[in-house]
Amino acid sequence: MLHAFLRNKSGLHRRYLPAKQRDPGNGRVTQEDEVTSTVLGPLEFLPKSSTTLFWTELIRTYAPSFGLPDGDATDAVMRFWPTFGKLQPDLLVELKWGREVRLLLIEIKWLSNLSGDNQLEKQWLSCLSRQERAVALHLFIGIETAEGYKALAQKDVWGGRLVLLSWMQVLNTVFHIRNADSPQLHAWARHVLHFLRLVGIVPFKGFDELSAPEHPIGRGSIFWRGTHGFIGLLAPDVPERAQKPIFFHVSD
């Protein structure tokens, strides 16, 4: 689908816009599952070096204190919607540096809230063993992160291991690695950036393209001409015998 979006061959991206911008006939859509599959699914088919580059760049940028092993990761295993009893997080990523392993437990939201107040807490405590939590991060990815902060405020069971990310931060990571020495990664990044732009997630590229306005010649001050106090203001005419208060009135 990324190719269809890039070549303007599909309008399905409108399914992922806010309700007031969607076509009325679309009805309910499984937004986060489809966005997850569209954006992150192709990573599973890229060379391992490209897949690991994306995930390690994301973590080193937005969770630098986690302490990933030095050097490039050697492998990445992505499990979409793994089942743990009644729980089903969106993604579990296993990154490897030889025998060193790091886990990323990921919950993704688009335009919906968490399923219950303690969805993230249940995932962290029930989907990973104590030994796995020692080498894991829990990522919450949403258009905005208020739901994640709410969960964190209610009960912090992560001890600094819950990382709240916006889709804008994901996009910034894709933008940053788009020119890496990998044709496959470059192609994926180009398509993902275009798709996210279609659904309203646009990278900030700074002000380099803005030119300074021309200064009018011979016009003096533009924004501020100074002040000489209130001497020049004239007092309004006030009736000599006002029957009622002008500015303040106390009811009987």
C-alpha positions as CSV (number, residue, x, y, z in Angstrom):
1,M,0.0,0.0,0.0
2,L,2.9,2.4,0.6
3,H,3.5,2.4,-3.2
4,A,-0.1,3.2,-3.9
5,F,-0.1,6.1,-1.5
6,L,3.1,7.5,-3.0
7,R,1.7,7.4,-6.6
8,N,-1.7,8.7,-5.5
9,K,-3.4,5.5,-6.5
10,S,-5.3,5.1,-3.3
11,G,-7.4,7.2,-1.0
12,L,-7.4,4.7,1.9
13,H,-5.2,7.0,3.9
14,R,-8.3,9.0,4.7
15,R,-9.4,6.2,7.0
16,Y,-6.7,7.3,9.4
17,L,-7.6,10.9,9.6
18,P,-9.7,12.4,12.5
19,A,-13.4,11.5,12.3
20,K,-14.4,15.0,11.0
21,Q,-12.0,14.6,8.0
22,R,-12.9,11.0,7.1
23,D,-15.5,10.0,4.5
24,P,-18.8,9.4,6.3
25,G,-19.2,6.0,4.8
26,N,-15.9,4.6,6.2
27,G,-17.5,3.8,9.6
28,R,-15.3,2.1,12.2
29,V,-11.8,1.3,11.1
30,T,-9.0,-0.7,12.8
31,Q,-6.7,2.3,12.6
32,E,-3.7,1.4,14.8
33,D,-3.5,-2.2,13.4
34,E,-3.5,-1.0,9.8
35,V,-1.0,1.9,10.5
36,T,1.2,-0.5,12.4
37,S,1.2,-3.0,9.5
38,T,1.7,-0.3,6.9
39,V,4.5,1.6,8.5
40,L,6.4,-1.0,10.6
41,G,5.5,-4.2,8.8
42,P,8.0,-3.8,5.9
43,L,10.8,-3.5,8.4
44,E,10.5,-7.3,8.8
45,F,11.5,-7.8,5.1
46,L,14.5,-5.4,5.1
47,P,18.1,-6.5,5.6
48,K,18.7,-7.0,9.3
49,S,21.2,-4.1,9.4
50,S,18.4,-1.7,8.2
51,T,15.9,-3.0,10.7
52,T,18.2,-2.8,13.6
53,L,19.3,0.7,12.6
54,F,15.8,2.0,12.9
55,W,15.1,0.5,16.3
56,T,18.5,1.4,17.8
57,E,18.3,4.9,16.5
58,L,14.9,5.4,18.0
59,I,16.0,4.1,21.4
60,R,19.4,5.9,21.4
61,T,17.6,9.2,20.6
62,Y,14.6,9.1,22.9
63,A,15.8,6.7,25.7
64,P,19.6,7.3,25.9
65,S,19.8,6.2,29.5
66,F,18.6,2.6,28.6
67,G,22.2,1.7,27.7
68,L,22.1,-0.3,24.5
69,P,25.3,-2.4,23.9
70,D,28.0,-0.7,21.9
71,G,28.2,-1.2,18.2
72,D,25.6,-2.3,15.7
73,A,23.0,-4.9,16.6
74,T,23.4,-8.1,14.7
75,D,19.7,-9.2,14.5
76,A,16.2,-8.1,15.1
77,V,13.2,-10.3,15.5
78,M,9.8,-8.6,15.2
79,R,6.6,-10.4,16.5
80,F,3.4,-8.5,15.6
81,W,0.4,-8.9,17.9
82,P,1.9,-11.7,20.1
83,T,-0.6,-13.3,22.5
84,F,0.1,-13.6,26.2
85,G,-3.1,-15.2,27.6
86,K,-5.8,-12.4,27.2
87,L,-3.2,-9.8,26.4
88,Q,-2.0,-8.8,23.0
89,P,0.5,-6.0,22.6
90,D,1.0,-4.7,19.2
91,L,4.6,-5.6,18.8
92,L,7.5,-7.3,20.6
93,V,11.0,-6.6,19.1
94,E,14.0,-8.6,20.2
95,L,17.3,-6.9,19.4
96,K,20.6,-8.9,19.6
97,W,24.2,-8.1,19.8
98,G,25.6,-11.6,19.7
99,R,24.5,-13.0,23.0
100,E,23.4,-9.7,24.4
101,V,19.6,-9.2,24.1
102,R,17.3,-6.2,24.5
103,L,13.5,-6.3,24.3
104,L,11.0,-3.7,23.2
105,L,7.4,-4.3,24.2
106,I,5.3,-1.9,22.1
107,E,1.8,-0.6,22.4
108,I,0.6,1.6,19.5
109,K,-2.3,4.0,19.4
110,W,-3.6,6.2,16.6
111,L,-6.9,7.9,17.3
112,S,-8.1,5.8,20.2
113,N,-7.6,5.5,24.0
114,L,-6.0,2.7,25.9
115,S,-8.2,-0.3,26.6
116,G,-8.8,0.3,30.3
117,D,-6.9,2.4,32.8
118,N,-4.2,-0.3,33.4
119,Q,-3.6,-1.8,29.9
120,L,0.0,-0.7,29.9
121,E,0.6,-1.9,33.5
122,K,-0.9,-5.3,32.7
123,Q,1.3,-5.7,29.6
124,W,4.5,-4.8,31.4
125,L,3.9,-7.2,34.3
126,S,2.2,-10.1,32.5
127,C,3.8,-10.2,29.0
128,L,7.4,-10.2,30.3
129,S,9.1,-12.2,33.0
130,R,11.1,-10.5,35.7
131,Q,14.3,-11.5,33.9
132,E,13.0,-10.1,30.6
133,R,11.9,-6.8,32.2
134,A,15.5,-6.3,33.3
135,V,16.6,-6.0,29.7
136,A,13.4,-4.5,28.2
137,L,11.7,-1.2,27.4
138,H,8.0,-0.6,27.2
139,L,7.2,1.8,24.3
140,F,3.9,3.6,24.0
141,I,3.5,5.2,20.5
142,G,0.6,7.6,19.8
143,I,-0.3,10.7,17.9
144,E,-0.1,12.3,21.3
145,T,1.1,10.8,24.6
146,A,-1.5,11.9,27.2
147,E,-2.8,8.4,27.7
148,G,0.7,7.2,28.5
149,Y,1.3,9.9,31.0
150,K,-2.0,9.1,32.6
151,A,-1.0,5.5,33.0
152,L,2.3,6.5,34.5
153,A,0.7,8.9,36.9
154,Q,-1.8,6.2,38.2
155,K,0.9,3.6,39.1
156,D,4.5,3.6,38.0
157,V,5.5,0.0,37.8
158,W,8.2,0.6,35.2
159,G,11.0,2.3,37.1
160,G,11.9,4.5,34.2
161,R,11.4,1.8,31.5
162,L,8.2,3.3,30.0
163,V,9.0,5.5,27.0
164,L,6.3,7.7,25.7
165,L,6.7,8.5,22.0
166,S,4.6,10.4,19.5
167,W,4.3,9.4,15.9
168,M,6.2,12.7,15.1
169,Q,9.2,11.3,17.0
170,V,8.9,8.0,15.0
171,L,8.8,10.1,11.8
172,N,11.8,12.2,12.9
173,T,13.8,8.9,13.3
174,V,12.8,7.8,9.9
175,F,13.7,11.2,8.5
176,H,17.1,11.1,10.2
177,I,18.1,7.6,8.9
178,R,16.6,8.0,5.4
179,N,20.0,8.5,3.7
180,A,21.7,5.6,5.4
181,D,23.8,3.4,3.1
182,S,21.0,1.0,2.3
183,P,18.8,1.3,-0.9
184,Q,16.1,-0.8,0.8
185,L,16.0,1.4,3.9
186,H,16.0,4.6,1.8
187,A,13.0,3.3,-0.2
188,W,11.1,2.4,2.9
189,A,11.8,5.7,4.6
190,R,10.7,7.7,1.5
191,H,7.4,5.8,1.3
192,V,6.8,6.1,5.1
193,L,7.5,9.8,5.1
194,H,5.0,10.3,2.3
195,F,2.3,8.2,4.0
196,L,2.7,10.0,7.3
197,R,2.5,13.3,5.6
198,L,-0.8,12.3,4.0
199,V,-2.3,11.5,7.4
200,G,-1.1,14.8,9.0
201,I,2.3,13.8,10.6
202,V,4.8,16.2,9.0
203,P,8.5,16.6,10.0
204,F,9.8,19.9,11.1
205,K,12.7,20.9,8.8
206,G,13.6,24.2,10.4
207,F,13.4,27.6,8.9
208,D,16.1,27.3,6.2
209,E,13.6,27.8,3.4
210,L,12.2,31.1,4.9
211,S,13.7,34.3,3.6
212,A,13.9,37.4,5.7
213,P,11.4,40.1,4.7
214,E,12.6,43.2,3.0
215,H,13.0,46.2,5.2
216,P,11.0,49.2,3.9
217,I,13.3,52.1,3.2
218,G,12.6,55.5,4.8
219,R,9.6,54.5,6.9
220,G,11.1,54.8,10.4
221,S,9.8,52.4,13.1
222,I,7.8,49.4,12.0
223,F,6.5,47.7,15.1
224,W,7.1,50.2,17.9
225,R,7.1,54.0,17.7
226,G,7.7,54.6,21.4
227,T,5.4,56.2,23.9
228,H,5.0,59.6,25.5
229,G,2.8,58.5,28.3
230,F,-0.9,59.6,28.6
231,I,-0.4,63.3,28.4
232,G,-1.9,63.5,25.0
233,L,-5.1,61.6,25.9
234,L,-8.2,63.7,26.4
235,A,-10.5,63.0,29.3
236,P,-14.0,62.0,28.2
237,D,-16.9,64.4,28.8
238,V,-18.8,63.4,32.0
239,P,-22.3,64.8,32.7
240,E,-22.2,67.3,35.5
241,R,-25.2,65.8,37.3
242,A,-25.3,62.1,36.6
243,Q,-28.3,60.5,38.0
244,K,-26.8,57.0,38.2
245,P,-23.3,55.6,38.7
246,I,-21.4,55.4,35.4
247,F,-18.9,52.6,36.0
248,F,-20.2,50.9,39.2
249,H,-23.7,50.1,40.3
250,V,-24.8,48.4,43.5
251,S,-28.2,46.8,43.2
252,D,-30.7,47.4,46.0
